């Protein structure tokens, strides 16, 4: 079968290749990819090439398909899995395979397996590890975003609290507690806020901060609503850029300190602010991964000793976290569309990946069978002057509070003739 994919040939060398996929083996599955959301980790992979731990040394001869946050449908099932999976089934997958001690992963390591492709082959290790997941929801974008959402969910599950004199960790953020999401105006911060509102351990107060007014404005539009108030959780979204003493200002909302603090930027000042606002038994989650191996920040060790504050870090989520995200999307408890700000086709995936840090907004969602420029959702109305289909998309998303949605996806796939 002919396939088209964005593939890595070397550092900063991404190409749209058309090639023949081999016939699948009895222990493999052939899939049609519909959507893939671009991750900052993919940018790191694309810029590093073989210097990245997940990229094989002979990538120039066996280029790797980019993208690991993808969803689609099954086209053909190998004999080994005929009773377990069926043609037409919607799927996504957990890309963190860690198979037999290797770091190989889709989007980094495989010649015929990755998300920025029209079709690809799922190798046997994905099924063997239970990482090939069925999705029963309406929209493919929800399944694509299950992986980044699982990172948020995993962080919430990894947080913990204790009781004085009891050596047991009570896992999860504190129920009814006070939660601070720092530098959280980006997609992962907004995804975490969405989960905090609907997860099992609901806080009584959520404070989200950022220093970018555009991000602050969008976050307020999405979450400072009557619908949020009905949940009975106080949400405050604050720009800390011009505050002389951010810790003092934030602690006015939580005089005894915050029970859980998440840091979404690898910036020393953000980490130190997190340490400063912790209450007794407060848990500081350093969420954002730094590129600097020597990155450090000062934390209050007096509070660690006398107030039982503690620091953890999480990177990624596990398969159970992905399944939780999928099920919450399926039953409409959670809408990961708050992460998405741009839509595009496979033709723009390479440039988007290589310039990801310079492109403002949240998640960039690629529909792999489309030829379409990367377009901000807020620019649909402007684009309608040259292509009336964008006018229809604009009407649909405005009717959904400015968010991408199942109706918009279905129209997009039909209007751009994706079979």
Buried (B, 14 or more C-beta within 10 A) or exposed (E): BEBBBBBBBBBEBBEBBEBEBEEBEEBBBBBBBBBBBBBBBBBBBBBBBBEBEBBBEEBEEBBBBBBBBBBBBBBBBBEBBEEEBEEEBBBBBBBBBEBEEEBBBBBBBBBBBBBBBBBBBBBBBBBBBEBBBBBEBBBBBBBBBBBBBBBBBBBBBBBBBBEEEEEEEBEBBBBEBBBBBBBBBBBBBBBBBBBBBEBEBBBBBBBBBBBBEEBBEBBBEBBEEEEBEEEEBBBBBBBBEEBEEBBEBBBEBBEEBBBBBBBBBBBEEBBBBBBBBBBBBBBBBBBBBBEEEEEEBEBBEEBBEEBBBBBEEBEBBBBBBBBBBBBBBBEEBBBBBBBBBBBBBBBBBBBBBBEBEEBEBBBBBBBBBBEBBBBBBBEBBEBBEEBEBBBBBBBBBBEBBBBBBBBBBBBBBEBBEBE
